[in-house]
Amino acid sequence: MSESLSRMQNPVARSVTAALTTLSVITLASAIVIGVTKPKDESASKTVVYASFIGAGCGALLGLARGKGKQQNATQVQDEGQVVQATESTIWKDWRDFVVVRKVKESEEITSFYLQPADQGAIPAFQPGQFLTIKLEIPGQARPVIRTYSLSDYAEPHAYYRLSIKREPMPPGLDVMPGLASNFMHDQIHEGAVIPAKPPSGKFVLDVEKSLPAVLISNGVGITPMISMAKAVTRLNPDRPLWFLHGARDGSFHAFREEVSAIAAQNPNLMVHYAYSRPRAEDAGHHHSVGYVDTALIQSLVMQDAEYFLCGSPPFMEAIRAGLSAANVPESRVFFEMFTKASKSTSDRPLAEVNGNKLEAATIVFAQSNQTIAWSEDAESILEFAEANGLNPPYSCRQGICGTCECKLLEGEVEYQTTPTATVKDGSVLICIAKPKTANVVLDL
């Protein structure tokens, strides 16, 4: 009976079934006993009735409890040490500690880090193309270093998150070096290390349910979100036509070549093309063309209307976007992602003027966090200013491209250092490229 109740999903049906079953058992047993011992005793018959109703009530409670216990087990049981897939109710709100359970070198520049939650709890699924925000305590840095990296795998069930990070060079003369976090990850983070992370986020996502062909275009480390997209489509919508175009210098700099080829072997609707700009002799048979992934190559391979997803170096994506635009591909069908930090193009200029008078000082109010802080002219943007004061707003590109940092402007005005590429809702701003324009700025943050 216990196992049968466990299989019943409806709690009302489970409770009623348990009550009726218990009622029948007690009534039958009591009738047999009384019939043998006291067949004409009226008080004994009443006892049978009372006992039957009490038993039915207990049976109903047992049915509810059985279902609750099964539901709890479904979210807590682990399979061979791997966490089980989570529901929306398990998504954490801020930072959560993750343990590096595997570290794998993928190419000369790229290393993968497999992360599982330190609390051994479930983790939520994510949309292919999203990223993970992590926080690193790097010696010598005044505050934690926060970075975003694309999720490079789409495993089912979602037992881990994988980040595949390129080691960036460390150019001299910068206060915050672009390669600071990546070099720390490569050199100092090993299996067993604990890294705080926020839930998966980002708007650069592929809608798996669509039937329109999708073209995934990348170079270098830009391949990481494309793997997630290719795997998701292959598993969830394998009838959708898919192209995977990737450019690399040579085989030693080409990460995930075998992994992507394995996906293509499972999906006849996935077409793969690798372009090597400087192939070696040993790369023979491992690439399809010599040169770069450009618009001419794309047009020669893709002969129908499609959605285009771009990720890679800024010059690479700018060239592809310009080429697609010249080929009359609508902007609404071109999606892209980049994580390069914006330069200090206008960060040294004074505050704005209001009604002809120079704005000498400004105050930023973070309404949700209940903080009111005097603006610092040293801050490159409101995003950086928020981070310096202990807040952790969501962000990705830091260039006004992706729209991840968008938040509501409740009062005041801001000015942009560069024109936003992302579409911004009325009454909202992109804080990654914004500075205060009025003396008082109130943000829903």
N, C-alpha and C positions, 0 to 999 in steps of 0.2 A: 504493500500500500504506500509506504514512504516513497519508494522510487517512482511509483505512478503519479503521486502528487507532485513530485519534483518536475515531471515533464509537462505539467499543466501550466500554461503561461498566464491565463486569466485568474487573478486572485479571488474574484467572487466565486467562479466555478470551482476553484480549488477548495475554498472554504466550505461551500455547500456540500460538495462531494464528501469531504471528510466528516462533516456533521451527520449526514444521512448514513454513511457507513458505520460510524460509531453508534448511532441510535439503533440501527438494525442489530448490530452485534450484541449490545447490552440487553436490548429487549428480548432477543431470542435466548440468550444465556439465562437471563433472569426467569423467563417463563418456564424453561426446562427445570431449573432448580425448584421453583415454587410448585410446579406441577408434581414433582416427586415428593417434596417435603411437606408443603402446606397448601394443598390444592384449594381449600375453601376459606383460607384466611384473607379477609378483605384488606386488612392493614398491609399485608405483604404485597398485595396487588398494587396498592398506592405507592409502595416503596419502589416497585418496578418502574412505574410511570415517572416518579421523581428522578430515579437513577438514569433513566433513558434520556430525559431532557438535560440533565447535568452532563451526561456523556456527550450528547450532541454539541453542547456549547464548547466543551473541551476539544472536541474534534474540529470544530470550526477554527478555534484558536491555533490548533496544531497545523491546519492547512495553511493559514496565513504565515505562521512562523516558518514552515518548510519552504515556502516560496521566497521569503526574505533571506533565509540562509543561503539558498541557491544563488540568489542575485548577488549577495556579497561575495560568495566564492567565485562567481564568474569574473569579478573585477580584481580578485586578489591572487588567484591561482597562477603560478608561474610554470612555464614549460621549459625544462632543462636549463633553468637559470636565466631565461630571457623574459623580459617584462611583456605583459599582454597588452593588446591594443586598448586605448582609452576611449571614453565617450566625452562629449562636450563638457560634462560636469567635472571632469578631471583636469581641465586646462588650468594651469596656474596663472596668476595675475602678474607677478613681477619676476624676481630672479629665483631660479631653482638650480641646485647643484647637480652637475652631471660628471660622471667618471669616464675617463678615457679608457676604454676596454681593449681597443686595438689601435695600432699606429702602422700605416702601410705606405711605403714609398711608391708612388705611381709613375713618376718620371724624374728627370733631372731637376725639375723645379717644383713639382707638386707632391704633397704628402697628404694622405687621408687620415682623419681622426674619427673613430667610431665612439659615439657617446651614449651612455645609458644613465638614467637618473640614479643618484646616490641613494635615494630613499626606496629604491626597488619598486616604485609605483608604476602605474601605467602612463603612457605618453600619448598625446593626441596625434591623429593623422594630420596631414598638411596638404596643401595644394601644390602640384608640381610646378616648380619655379620659385617657390618661396625661399626665404633665407632664415638663418638663426642669428640672433644677436648674442654675443658672448662678452664676458667681462674678465679682463686679465689683470692680475696684480703683478706688474713688472717692476723689478728693483730699479730704483733711481727715478721712478716717475712719481710726481706729487699726488696723483690720483689714479684710480683704475683706468685702464685703457679699454675702451668699448669699440668693438668692431662687428661688422655683419658679414657673414659668408653664406653663399648659396648652399642649400641642401642638395647633395650630389647623388642621392640614392632614393629609390622608392620601393622599399621592402614591404612585403605584406606577410604576416601582420607587422605593424610598425614597432619593432622591438628595439630600434636604435635610431639615432640620427647620425648621418655621415657628413662631415665637412672636409672638403678637399681644398687645401690652401697652397697657393703659390708663394714661394720664397721671393720676396721683392727686394731689390737692391736698396741699400741705405745711403742715399745721397747726402753729402756733408752740408752743414750750414743751415739745417732746418730744426726748429724747436720740436716739432712733432714729425718724425720721419715716417714716410709712407710704409717703409719696411719694418717698422718697430714691432708690430704685433706678429707679422708673418715670420720674421726671424726668431722671435721668442717662441712661437709655436713649434717651429722646426727644431730648434736647438734645446729648448728647456722643457717642453711638454712631452711626457712619455706616458706609457700605460700606467694607470693608477692615479694620474693627476686629476684634480677636481676643478671643474670650470663652471662658474655660474652662467646660466643662459635664460633668455626670455622665450616665450612661446614662438613658434614659427609665425612669420609675418611676411608682408610684401604684396604688391599689386601686380608684379610681373609673373602672371600665372597663365597656364594653358587650361582652357575649359575642355576637359576630357570628353564631355558628352557631345560636342559639336561633330558634324560630319565633314565640314569644309577642310580640304587638305591643309596640312601645317608643314612649314619649312623651318627647321631649326638650324640656325647659322651661327657659327662660333669660331673663335681662334683662341689659342692659348688656354688659360684657365677658364675662359668663358664656356668651356664644354660642360662645366659642373651642373648648371640648372637644366641643360639639354638632356643629360642622362636621366634625370628625374622625370622629365616630360616624356621622353621616349619609352621609358619603362611603364609609366602610368597609362599611356595610350595603348601600348602592347597588351597590357593586362586587362584594361577596362573597356577599351573600344578598338579592338584590333582591326576592324574594317576601315578605319579612317586612314586615308593615304598620308604618309609621313616621309619627309626627307630629312636626312641628317648630314649636313655639310660642315666639315671642320677643317681648319687650317693649322698647320704646325711647321716648325722649322725642319725637323727631321724626326725619325723614329724615337730618338732618345728624349725628345721634348713632347712626345705624343702620349698623353695619359689616357688610360681606359680604352685603348684600341681593341683589345681582346673582349672587354666587357660589352662594348657597343656592338661588336661583330656578333657576339653571342645573342644579343637582343634581336638583331636582324635575322639571325638564323631561325628564331622563333616566330617572326612576324613577316610574312611575304609582302605586306603592304608598307614595309619600312625600307627605303632606299638610302644607302650610305655612300658618301663620297669623301675621301680624304685627299687634301691637297698639301704637298710638302714644298716649301719654298727652296730648300737646299738639301735635297735627299742625299743620303749616303749610299754606298754600294750595297750595304746590308739591308737597306730599306726596300730593295726590289721586291715587288709582289705585295707590299704592305700599304701602298698608296695608289690612288687612281689618276692623279695628275700632278704635274710639276708647276709650281707657281703659287698664286694666292687665291683664296676664295673671294671673288669679286662679282659684280653684277652680271658680267658677261657669262661667267660660269653658271650662276644661278639660273639665268634665262635659258641656257642650253640644256639644263636638267629638268627644270620645272616648266611644264607646258600647259598649265591650267591655273585658274584663279585659286588663291591660297591665302592663308595667314602666315606672316613672317615673324619669327622670334629671333632677336639678335642679342648676343652677349659676347663681349671681348674687349679689346683695347679701344680707347676712345677714337683714335684715327680710323681704325678698322670699321667701327660702327658708323661713324660719320660718312665714310665713303659708301658703305652699303646703303645707308638711308638715302643719300643723295642719288645713288643709282636707281633705287627702287622708285623714288619720286619721279625721276626722269622717265622711267618706264611706265608711268601713270598708275602705279600701285597706290591705292588710297591710303592716307595716313592712318585711317581707322583700322587697317589690317596689318600695321607694322608695330611691333612691341619690342621694347629693348630694356636692358638693365646694365648699369655700370656703377662701380663703387669708388671711383676716383674722387678724392677730396678736392673741393674747390680751392682755387688759389686766392691770395690776398689782393685781388684786383682793386677793391675799393675799401678795404678794411681800415685804411689809415686816414680816411677823410673825416672831417669833423661831423658832428651831429647835424641833422637837418635844421632848416629854418622854418619857423611858424609865423605867418603874417609879417614877414620881413625881419623878424627878430631871431637871432641865433639861439638855438636850443642848447642851453648850457648843461643841462642834466636831465636824466629821465629815470623813471621808476617802472619796473616790470612787476606785475602782479600775476602770480600763478594761482588761479582761483581754486582749482581742485586740491592743490598741495598746501593752500593757506599760507603762502609765502609772499612777502612784498620786499623786493630787493632793489637797491640802487644799481642802475645800469653801469657797467664798466666798459669804457671805450676800447679797452684792450681785446675785448671779445670779438671774434670774427663774425658771429651771428648769434641770434637769440638761442638757437640750438646749443651752440658751444657754451653760452652763458648759463643756460639751464643745467647742463652737465657739470659745469664748474661749481654749481651750488647744490649738488647732490640729487638732482632730478635725472631721470633716465627716459626721456621721450623716445618714441620709436623713430627710426631713421634708416636710410639705406644709402642713397647716392651722395648726399650732402651737396648736391648741385642744383636742386630744384627740378630734377628730371623725373624721379619716380613717384613723387607725391606722398611718400610714406609718412613724412613728418607733419603732414597737414593737420592743423588744429583750429578751433574756432577762436576768432578775435572778438572778445566781448566788449571791449572799449578801446578807444584810441586808434592810431594808425601806425603802420610800419612802412618802410621803404625797402625795395629789393635791390641787392647788389648786382644781380643779373636778372634778365627777364626769365620767369619760370617757363620751363618746357611743359611740365605737367599741367593738366587742367585743374584749376582751383575752384572749389565751390564758393558761392557768394557767402560772405561773412567769415571766411576761413583764410588762413595764410600758411605759407610754407616757411617754417621757422629756420630751416637750414641755410637760407640765403637772405634772411630778413634782419633788419635792425630797427630800433624804435624811431619813429618819425615825430611822435608827439611826446609830451612830458610824462604822460601816464598811459601805459599799455597794459590791458588786462587780457590774459589768455586763459582759455578753458583747459588748463594743464596742471 
